[in-house]
Amino acid sequence: MKTLINAAFLFFSFHVSLLNAQVTNEPIITNTVQTPLYVPETVSTVEPAPGLGFKTLHISPNPASTEFRVFTQGALSGAGQLNLFNAEGKPFQTLNVPDTGVPVNMPVKNIPPGMYFIQVKDVKEQMWGKILIKK
């Protein structure tokens, strides 16, 4: 388990007029706190789709290191595309999918680490999400 350690240091500095010198003493440590951190290895991202009510785009695992799965939960259907955009919004990769209503597994072997936006679209609608690639 990872631990966050934090401490408060007080420094007192004063001027001695007889010696015309600046004196600085060692800091006084007032308290030290250790807080255990829970850092999950993976999370699932659920992105709301504007205009589609409560329908959501599921992306997991997130962050991904080998592959990730994108699932529209049936909000989209029929042939379409899964588009991956880099953090600057530039197209990075496109995958044609036969049915956007079925989960799609995408390997990350040729994707450099970083944050990406995912667009899944069929002929009528589109959904967006985010993925973090970590190797």
Legacy VTK file of the C-alpha trace (Angstrom):
# vtk DataFile Version 3.0
C-alpha trace
ASCII
DATASET POLYDATA
POINTS 135 float
0.000 0.000 0.000
1.270 3.466 -0.846
1.532 6.118 1.856
1.488 9.884 1.619
3.783 11.494 4.200
3.313 15.154 5.041
5.035 17.317 7.650
4.874 20.961 8.720
8.156 22.826 9.228
8.443 26.190 11.013
11.509 28.351 10.407
12.421 31.225 12.711
14.885 33.806 11.485
16.036 36.767 13.552
18.628 39.522 13.413
21.184 39.976 16.196
21.989 43.681 16.338
25.111 43.419 18.515
26.905 41.123 16.080
25.206 42.619 13.015
24.528 39.083 11.801
21.578 37.129 10.514
20.907 33.958 12.493
18.771 31.136 11.164
18.013 28.121 13.270
16.954 24.609 12.309
13.287 24.135 11.426
10.853 22.961 14.052
8.774 20.039 12.835
5.321 20.576 14.306
3.626 17.407 13.126
4.046 14.553 10.685
1.108 12.699 9.219
1.115 9.452 7.267
-1.990 8.805 5.213
-2.500 5.433 3.520
-3.545 5.825 -0.118
-5.745 3.462 -2.018
-4.688 3.573 -5.653
-6.809 1.277 -7.807
-4.983 -0.600 -10.545
-7.877 -0.086 -12.917
-11.206 1.677 -13.088
-14.100 1.586 -15.484
-15.096 4.846 -17.091
-18.763 5.472 -17.700
-19.305 8.516 -19.906
-22.750 10.092 -20.295
-23.811 10.568 -23.871
-25.313 14.033 -24.512
-28.753 13.848 -26.071
-29.105 10.105 -25.429
-30.746 10.343 -22.002
-29.244 7.887 -19.530
-27.406 5.807 -22.095
-23.698 5.532 -21.334
-20.434 4.502 -22.961
-18.520 1.958 -20.879
-14.710 1.849 -21.217
-12.636 -0.597 -19.183
-10.060 -1.121 -17.911
-9.060 2.502 -17.621
-6.113 3.062 -17.591
-5.309 0.319 -20.089
-1.946 -1.346 -20.607
-2.673 -4.243 -22.994
-6.196 -3.720 -24.348
-9.449 -2.013 -23.463
-13.124 -2.726 -24.111
-15.662 -0.204 -25.349
-19.365 -0.961 -24.976
-22.311 1.280 -25.886
-24.782 -0.837 -23.878
-26.960 -1.031 -26.999
-27.302 2.772 -27.233
-25.942 2.501 -30.779
-26.500 -0.278 -33.272
-25.504 -1.369 -36.729
-22.263 -0.812 -38.576
-20.119 2.119 -37.516
-16.723 3.308 -36.414
-14.641 3.500 -33.290
-12.339 6.519 -33.601
-9.424 7.288 -31.329
-8.200 10.900 -31.013
-5.064 12.055 -29.205
-5.163 14.652 -26.409
-4.896 17.442 -29.008
-8.021 16.170 -30.763
-6.174 14.869 -33.816
-7.374 11.547 -35.294
-5.056 8.709 -34.273
-6.775 5.466 -35.232
-10.059 4.324 -36.795
-11.616 0.902 -36.455
-14.629 -0.083 -38.567
-17.009 -2.192 -36.504
-19.807 -4.386 -37.882
-22.139 -3.696 -34.919
-21.674 -0.721 -32.567
-24.060 -2.345 -30.078
-21.578 -5.149 -29.356
-18.494 -4.703 -27.084
-15.284 -3.933 -28.991
-11.852 -4.965 -27.679
-9.034 -2.720 -28.819
-5.356 -3.657 -28.305
-3.020 -0.861 -27.226
0.177 -2.415 -28.574
0.720 0.355 -31.174
-0.731 3.211 -29.115
1.780 5.417 -27.247
1.036 6.141 -23.563
-1.213 9.135 -22.943
-4.819 10.268 -22.798
-7.121 9.677 -25.768
-10.711 10.475 -26.666
-12.910 7.698 -28.025
-15.766 8.299 -30.431
-18.170 5.477 -31.278
-20.660 6.322 -33.996
-23.269 4.621 -36.095
-25.211 6.151 -38.999
-27.470 8.201 -36.658
-25.677 8.980 -33.417
-22.318 9.143 -31.674
-20.938 8.676 -28.168
-17.687 9.957 -26.621
-15.398 8.810 -23.829
-11.813 9.019 -22.558
-9.102 6.394 -22.138
-5.682 6.577 -20.500
-3.037 4.344 -22.070
-0.309 3.323 -19.636
2.490 0.862 -20.382
LINES 1 136
135 0 1 2 3 4 5 6 7 8 9 10 11 12 13 14 15 16 17 18 19 20 21 22 23 24 25 26 27 28 29 30 31 32 33 34 35 36 37 38 39 40 41 42 43 44 45 46 47 48 49 50 51 52 53 54 55 56 57 58 59 60 61 62 63 64 65 66 67 68 69 70 71 72 73 74 75 76 77 78 79 80 81 82 83 84 85 86 87 88 89 90 91 92 93 94 95 96 97 98 99 100 101 102 103 104 105 106 107 108 109 110 111 112 113 114 115 116 117 118 119 120 121 122 123 124 125 126 127 128 129 130 131 132 133 134
